[in-house]
Amino acid sequence: MDTRRLALLCELSRLGSMRAVAECLHVTTSTVSQQITALAKEVGQVLVEPDGRGVRLTPAGRRLVEHGARILDAVEAARIDLSAGAEPNGTVRVAGYMTAVRDFLLPLVVRLAEQYPRVRLLVREHEPPEALALLADDAVDLALTYDYNLAPAPADRSVEALPLWTADWGLIAPVGLDLPAGPSVEVFAACAGLDWIANSRHTADEAVVRTLSSMAGSDPHITHRADSLDLVQRMVAAGLGVSLLPADRELVPGIRFVPLEDPPVVLRAYAVARHGRLQWPALSLVRELLRERADPAGATQS
């Protein structure tokens, strides 16, 4: 039913006549009458009946007014709750890859509990393709994703992506493997014929490896796959191949880090939401807190 018509019926119950309702709302009496007649058709009940020269509510009309007061209060509460200036409130569903969740999202839980107790996070760990699919299905409200400068994500006009932070990446290899330090193309040329370890749930790093290998005139052997960067390091230490790793990552014994420059390999992290959803104060707050944590003073983080 149309809640505006329901409000007119509630006003009729309060003021006692259609003329009084019309004067209060600055409309004509015929407008009030027509809207209440339309409401009666919507609910399938007679809501008013003649009473001398005026009208009075029928039993069905009085029952609807009892419900209407609660309905209109709920509608107004929802409007206030969702307005741009409202206090953030509600459960924000976030899907993101492990590093983003661990280092940037989880620290917000304590801050939200202390400063915004009405905001709750629901967290799901997913690689970018999975997180974006959940966002498209409206199964989450915010996706924490990444791409690389050498493997940019496809443009998607249905979402709004806020850049959060960047991280330099390099190559890791067993300590006994002699690799030159220098431009990325030279490093990758020296890796020709070696096995590579790539991500098992996302193809962005594989695209970087293939791009640099192609520039070096070779075709990489993507042999092993693993999602955990800790596991990737241990696979490299065991001699299964070479891989990519963030520059500031603590290394496990048995491997060495080779910087990649000219061109560099840079991971770029984003907070992604569907257009129009950021008008919700709770979602806007979580995204802003992520931005502040990711880059409080312009520092680059991984």
C-alpha positions as CSV (number, residue, x, y, z in Angstrom):
1,M,0.0,0.0,0.0
2,D,1.0,3.6,-0.5
3,T,2.4,4.9,2.8
4,R,1.4,8.5,1.9
5,R,-2.2,7.4,1.7
6,L,-1.8,5.5,5.0
7,A,-0.5,8.7,6.6
8,L,-3.7,10.6,5.4
9,L,-5.9,7.9,7.1
10,C,-3.9,8.3,10.3
11,E,-4.3,12.1,10.2
12,L,-8.1,11.6,9.6
13,S,-8.2,9.4,12.7
14,R,-6.4,12.1,14.7
15,L,-8.2,15.3,13.3
16,G,-11.6,13.8,12.8
17,S,-12.6,15.3,9.4
18,M,-11.3,15.4,5.9
19,R,-11.5,19.2,5.8
20,A,-9.2,19.4,8.9
21,V,-6.7,17.0,7.2
22,A,-6.8,19.0,4.0
23,E,-6.2,22.3,5.9
24,C,-3.3,20.7,8.0
25,L,-1.6,19.4,4.9
26,H,-2.4,22.3,2.6
27,V,-4.3,20.1,0.0
28,T,-7.9,20.0,-1.1
29,T,-10.6,18.0,0.6
30,S,-11.3,16.2,-2.6
31,T,-7.6,15.1,-2.7
32,V,-7.9,13.6,0.7
33,S,-11.1,11.8,-0.2
34,Q,-9.6,10.4,-3.4
35,Q,-6.5,9.2,-1.7
36,I,-8.3,7.4,1.1
37,T,-10.7,5.8,-1.5
38,A,-7.6,4.6,-3.4
39,L,-6.2,3.2,-0.1
40,A,-9.4,1.3,0.5
41,K,-9.1,-0.3,-2.9
42,E,-5.5,-1.3,-2.1
43,V,-6.4,-3.1,1.1
44,G,-9.8,-4.4,-0.1
45,Q,-11.7,-3.0,2.8
46,V,-14.1,-0.1,3.4
47,L,-12.2,2.3,5.6
48,V,-14.6,5.2,6.2
49,E,-18.4,5.6,6.4
50,P,-20.8,8.5,6.4
51,D,-21.4,10.1,9.8
52,G,-23.9,13.0,9.5
53,R,-22.2,15.6,7.2
54,G,-18.8,14.0,7.8
55,V,-17.2,10.6,7.9
56,R,-15.9,8.3,10.5
57,L,-13.5,5.3,10.4
58,T,-15.0,1.8,10.1
59,P,-13.7,-1.0,12.3
60,A,-11.4,-2.0,9.5
61,G,-10.2,1.6,9.2
62,R,-9.5,1.8,12.9
63,R,-7.5,-1.5,12.8
64,L,-5.5,-0.2,9.9
65,V,-4.7,3.0,11.7
66,E,-3.3,0.9,14.6
67,H,-1.0,-0.9,12.2
68,G,-0.4,2.4,10.3
69,A,1.1,4.2,13.2
70,R,3.7,1.5,13.7
71,I,4.3,1.2,9.9
72,L,4.9,4.9,9.5
73,D,7.2,5.0,12.5
74,A,9.3,2.2,11.0
75,V,9.4,3.9,7.6
76,E,10.6,7.2,9.2
77,A,13.2,5.3,11.3
78,A,14.5,3.6,8.2
79,R,14.7,7.0,6.4
80,I,16.7,8.5,9.2
81,D,18.9,5.5,9.6
82,L,19.8,5.6,5.9
83,S,20.2,9.3,5.5
84,A,23.7,10.7,4.7
85,G,24.0,12.4,8.1
86,A,22.8,9.5,10.2
87,E,24.9,7.7,12.8
88,P,26.6,4.7,11.1
89,N,24.6,1.6,11.9
90,G,24.3,-2.0,10.6
91,T,26.3,-5.0,9.4
92,V,28.9,-4.3,6.7
93,R,29.7,-7.4,4.7
94,V,33.3,-7.4,3.4
95,A,35.1,-9.9,1.2
96,G,38.9,-9.5,0.7
97,Y,42.2,-11.3,0.2
98,M,44.1,-12.5,3.2
99,T,46.7,-9.7,3.6
100,A,44.1,-7.0,3.3
101,V,41.8,-8.7,5.9
102,R,44.7,-9.5,8.3
103,D,46.6,-6.2,8.2
104,F,43.9,-3.6,7.4
105,L,40.4,-4.9,8.1
106,L,40.8,-6.8,11.4
107,P,42.4,-3.9,13.2
108,L,39.3,-1.9,12.5
109,V,37.2,-4.3,14.6
110,V,38.4,-2.9,17.9
111,R,38.1,0.7,16.7
112,L,34.5,0.1,15.5
113,A,33.6,-1.5,18.8
114,E,35.0,1.5,20.8
115,Q,33.8,4.4,18.6
116,Y,31.0,3.0,16.5
117,P,29.4,0.1,18.4
118,R,26.4,0.0,16.1
119,V,28.5,-1.0,13.1
120,R,29.5,-4.7,12.8
121,L,31.8,-6.3,10.3
122,L,31.0,-9.6,8.6
123,V,34.3,-10.8,7.0
124,R,34.9,-13.3,4.2
125,E,38.4,-14.2,2.9
126,H,38.4,-14.3,-0.9
127,E,40.7,-13.5,-3.8
128,P,39.7,-10.6,-6.0
129,P,37.7,-12.5,-8.7
130,E,35.7,-14.3,-6.0
131,A,35.2,-11.1,-4.0
132,L,34.0,-9.1,-7.1
133,A,31.6,-11.9,-8.0
134,L,30.1,-11.7,-4.5
135,L,29.8,-7.9,-4.9
136,A,28.0,-8.3,-8.2
137,D,25.6,-10.7,-6.6
138,D,25.0,-8.3,-3.7
139,A,26.3,-11.0,-1.3
140,V,28.8,-8.5,0.1
141,D,28.9,-4.7,0.4
142,L,32.6,-4.1,0.0
143,A,35.3,-6.0,-1.9
144,L,39.0,-5.6,-1.1
145,T,40.9,-6.3,-4.3
146,Y,44.2,-5.8,-6.0
147,D,45.8,-5.8,-9.4
148,Y,49.3,-5.0,-10.7
149,N,50.7,-2.1,-12.8
150,L,51.7,-4.8,-15.4
151,A,48.3,-6.6,-15.1
152,P,45.6,-4.0,-14.6
153,A,42.1,-5.1,-13.7
154,P,39.4,-4.7,-16.4
155,A,37.4,-1.5,-16.2
156,D,34.0,-2.0,-14.6
157,R,31.6,1.0,-14.7
158,S,29.2,-0.7,-12.3
159,V,31.5,-0.3,-9.3
160,E,33.5,2.5,-7.7
161,A,37.1,1.5,-6.7
162,L,39.0,3.6,-4.2
163,P,42.8,3.1,-4.3
164,L,44.1,2.2,-0.9
165,W,47.8,1.3,-1.0
166,T,50.6,0.0,-3.2
167,A,53.4,-2.5,-2.6
168,D,56.6,-3.2,-4.5
169,W,57.1,-6.9,-5.5
170,G,60.2,-8.8,-6.5
171,L,61.3,-12.3,-7.3
172,I,62.3,-15.0,-4.8
173,A,64.6,-17.9,-5.7
174,P,66.6,-20.6,-3.8
175,V,69.8,-19.2,-2.4
176,G,71.9,-21.5,-4.6
177,L,70.4,-20.1,-7.8
178,D,72.6,-17.5,-9.4
179,L,70.4,-14.7,-10.7
180,P,71.7,-11.2,-11.8
181,A,70.6,-8.0,-10.2
182,G,69.4,-5.5,-12.7
183,P,66.4,-4.6,-14.9
184,S,63.4,-6.9,-14.7
185,V,63.8,-8.2,-18.2
186,E,67.4,-9.3,-17.5
187,V,66.3,-11.1,-14.3
188,F,63.5,-12.9,-16.2
189,A,65.8,-13.8,-19.0
190,A,68.0,-15.6,-16.5
191,C,64.9,-17.5,-15.3
192,A,64.2,-19.0,-18.8
193,G,63.5,-22.7,-18.4
194,L,62.9,-22.5,-14.7
195,D,59.6,-23.6,-13.1
196,W,57.3,-20.9,-11.7
197,I,55.0,-21.0,-8.7
198,A,51.8,-18.9,-9.2
199,N,48.6,-18.1,-7.3
200,S,46.0,-20.9,-7.3
201,R,43.0,-18.6,-7.0
202,H,43.9,-15.5,-9.0
203,T,45.7,-15.0,-12.3
204,A,47.1,-11.5,-11.9
205,D,50.6,-12.5,-10.8
206,E,50.7,-15.1,-13.5
207,A,49.9,-12.3,-16.0
208,V,52.8,-10.3,-14.6
209,V,55.1,-13.3,-15.0
210,R,54.0,-13.9,-18.6
211,T,54.4,-10.2,-19.5
212,L,57.9,-9.9,-18.2
213,S,58.9,-13.3,-19.6
214,S,57.6,-12.3,-23.0
215,M,59.6,-9.1,-22.8
216,A,62.7,-11.3,-22.1
217,G,61.9,-13.5,-25.0
218,S,60.8,-16.6,-23.2
219,D,57.6,-18.5,-22.2
220,P,57.4,-19.3,-18.5
221,H,56.7,-22.7,-17.1
222,I,53.8,-22.2,-14.6
223,T,54.2,-25.5,-12.9
224,H,53.0,-25.2,-9.3
225,R,50.3,-23.1,-7.7
226,A,49.6,-22.0,-4.1
227,D,47.5,-19.3,-2.5
228,S,49.5,-18.8,0.8
229,L,52.6,-16.6,0.4
230,D,54.2,-18.5,3.3
231,L,53.6,-21.8,1.5
232,V,55.0,-20.2,-1.8
233,Q,58.2,-19.3,0.1
234,R,58.6,-22.8,1.4
235,M,58.0,-24.3,-2.0
236,V,60.8,-22.1,-3.4
237,A,63.1,-23.0,-0.5
238,A,62.4,-26.7,-1.3
239,G,63.7,-26.1,-4.9
240,L,60.4,-26.3,-6.7
241,G,60.9,-23.1,-8.6
242,V,60.8,-19.3,-8.4
243,S,58.0,-16.9,-7.7
244,L,56.9,-13.3,-6.9
245,L,56.8,-11.9,-3.3
246,P,56.2,-8.5,-1.7
247,A,59.4,-6.6,-1.1
248,D,58.9,-6.1,2.7
249,R,57.9,-9.8,3.4
250,E,60.1,-11.5,5.9
251,L,61.9,-14.4,4.1
252,V,62.1,-18.0,5.3
253,P,65.6,-19.6,5.4
254,G,66.9,-20.9,2.1
255,I,65.6,-18.2,-0.3
256,R,66.8,-14.9,-1.6
257,F,65.0,-11.8,-2.8
258,V,65.7,-10.2,-6.2
259,P,64.3,-6.7,-6.7
260,L,62.5,-6.0,-9.9
261,E,62.9,-2.6,-11.5
262,D,62.6,-1.0,-15.0
263,P,59.8,-1.9,-15.1
264,P,58.9,-2.4,-11.5
265,V,56.2,-4.8,-10.3
266,V,53.7,-2.9,-8.1
267,L,50.6,-4.3,-6.5
268,R,47.7,-1.8,-6.2
269,A,45.0,-2.4,-3.6
270,Y,41.4,-1.1,-3.8
271,A,38.2,-0.9,-1.8
272,V,35.4,-1.6,-4.3
273,A,31.7,-0.9,-3.8
274,R,28.7,-0.8,-6.2
275,H,27.7,2.7,-7.4
276,G,25.2,4.4,-5.1
277,R,25.8,2.1,-2.1
278,L,28.3,4.5,-0.4
279,Q,25.4,6.7,0.6
280,W,24.9,4.2,3.4
281,P,26.8,5.7,6.3
282,A,28.1,2.4,7.7
283,L,29.6,1.4,4.4
284,S,31.1,4.8,3.8
285,L,32.6,4.8,7.3
286,V,34.3,1.4,6.9
287,R,35.8,2.4,3.6
288,E,37.1,5.7,5.0
289,L,38.7,3.9,8.0
290,L,40.4,1.5,5.6
291,R,41.7,4.5,3.6
292,E,43.0,6.1,6.8
293,R,44.7,3.0,8.0
294,A,46.2,2.2,4.6
295,D,47.8,5.6,4.1
296,P,47.7,7.7,7.3
297,A,50.4,10.1,6.1
298,G,51.0,9.2,2.5
299,A,53.3,6.2,3.3
300,T,53.4,3.2,1.0
301,Q,52.4,-0.1,2.7
302,S,51.9,-3.7,1.6
